[in-house]
Amino acid sequence: MTEKRADYRKKQQKEKLKNVFDSFKRQKKSDPSIDTADQKTETQDSQKFESRENFSLKEERENKINRLKKRLNYAILIVVVLLIIVLFALFKL
């Protein structure tokens, strides 16, 4: 059975988080002389990056939503016009 999109996205998010944590673990192992000030700046930088990433994801999602809204409005308009044409054909011909 095929996996659903939601399950696929959850799996992707988990792998992404795992990769981020693995990269932090590798950095810590490779350089044991990192002081606490550097760790704080790294975490702040990573938080800024994540917030930018979340902002871009939200922005991308809003763009997709707006596109879908426009398509839905066009589809509704087309259906209404076709109904008018059918009613016109039924009663006038």
C-alpha positions in Angstrom: 0.0 0.0 0.0 1.3 3.4 -0.8 2.2 5.8 2.0 0.2 9.0 2.4 1.6 12.4 1.8 1.3 13.4 5.5 3.3 10.3 6.5 5.9 11.1 3.9 6.2 14.7 5.1 6.5 13.5 8.8 9.3 11.1 7.8 11.1 13.9 5.9 10.9 16.2 8.9 12.2 13.6 11.2 15.2 12.9 8.9 15.9 16.6 8.6 16.0 17.0 12.3 18.1 13.9 12.7 20.6 15.3 10.1 20.8 18.6 12.0 21.5 16.9 15.3 24.0 14.6 13.7 25.9 17.5 12.2 26.0 19.2 15.7 27.3 16.0 17.2 30.0 15.8 14.6 31.0 19.4 15.2 31.3 18.8 19.0 33.4 15.6 18.5 35.7 17.2 16.0 36.5 20.3 18.2 36.4 19.7 21.9 37.9 23.1 22.7 34.7 25.0 21.9 33.8 27.3 24.7 30.3 28.1 25.9 30.2 31.5 24.2 30.7 29.9 20.8 28.0 27.4 21.6 25.5 30.1 22.4 26.2 32.0 19.2 25.9 28.8 17.2 22.5 28.0 18.8 21.4 31.6 18.2 22.5 31.4 14.5 20.8 28.1 14.1 17.6 29.5 15.6 17.7 32.5 13.2 18.2 30.1 10.3 15.3 27.9 11.4 13.1 31.0 11.8 14.0 32.2 8.3 13.4 28.7 7.0 10.0 28.6 8.7 9.2 32.1 7.3 10.1 31.0 3.8 8.0 27.9 4.2 5.0 29.9 5.5 5.5 32.4 2.6 5.6 29.5 0.1 2.5 27.9 1.6 0.6 31.2 1.4 1.6 31.5 -2.3 0.3 28.1 -3.0 -2.9 28.8 -1.1 -3.4 32.0 -3.1 -2.8 30.2 -6.4 -5.3 27.5 -5.4 -7.9 30.2 -4.5 -7.6 31.8 -7.9 -7.9 28.4 -9.6 -11.0 27.6 -7.6 -12.6 31.0 -8.4 -11.9 30.4 -12.1 -13.4 26.9 -11.9 -16.5 28.2 -10.2 -16.9 30.9 -12.8 -16.6 28.4 -15.6 -19.2 26.1 -14.1 -21.6 29.0 -13.6 -21.1 30.2 -17.2 -21.6 26.6 -18.5 -24.8 26.3 -16.5 -26.2 29.5 -17.9 -25.4 28.3 -21.4 -27.1 24.9 -20.8 -30.2 26.6 -19.3 -30.3 29.0 -22.3 -30.1 26.1 -24.7 -32.9 24.2 -22.9 -35.4 27.0 -22.8 -34.7 28.8 -26.1 -34.1 25.9 -28.5 
